[in-house]
Amino acid sequence: MRELLARILVVLWPLIPLFWIPLRLKPSFFRRLGLFIYPLVGMVWLAIALGLWRLWPQIDKLYPVPLGLSYLGWLALIVGIILQVWTIQTLGLRILGLPEIVPRIKKGLVTDGPFRICRHPTYLAHSFIFFGGALATQYLALLIVAFLDLIAVQTIIIPAEEGELRKRFGPEFDSYRQKTPRFLPRLWS
């Protein structure tokens, strides 16, 4: 079961950079493609996912962690899944980037639900899921994916997304930005 979970998380991960990095860096290109972008990204992801699935026997190295860290990993994985579900419930179809791709879909700035605790709960959920999964399953490939995801999210996706939000929502976003932490929730008020 651990191996299957690690494999699933590793092959799902490319969806994040394949979709969100180009969407944030070249939104006009995505708008021109419209809804066709979803099957296009899906086909590219499927090819990469199949390649990763077949490559798995060469990258399925385990690294031992103490039992307590493994349990902490399972807890982080569950917290990440709960946070992701909460974010999906709050955003609805907006989680798929529809307002960015289809300009006629106008939606306001979301500041409720998990967006009260941090500005990017989806990416925080990914970190919990990937790092928690890496500790729980003890697969090195998943640990590498967790670090790659964190680096891509922090250096490319979030800065580009915040620039776009600033353009779309102006002072409303600036006010929200001043009140709400970017990625890690505050543990105290």
GIRA-V13569 format. One record per helix or strand. SS is the DSSP state (~ for helix, > for strand). FROM is the first residue (numbers start at 1). TO is the last residue. If there is no record, write none. Layout:
SS|FROM|TO + SS|FROM|TO
This chain:
~|2|25 + ~|27|33 + ~|36|59 + >|62|62 + ~|67|96 + ~|98|101 + ~|113|116 + ~|121|137 + >|139|139 + ~|140|169 + ~|171|179
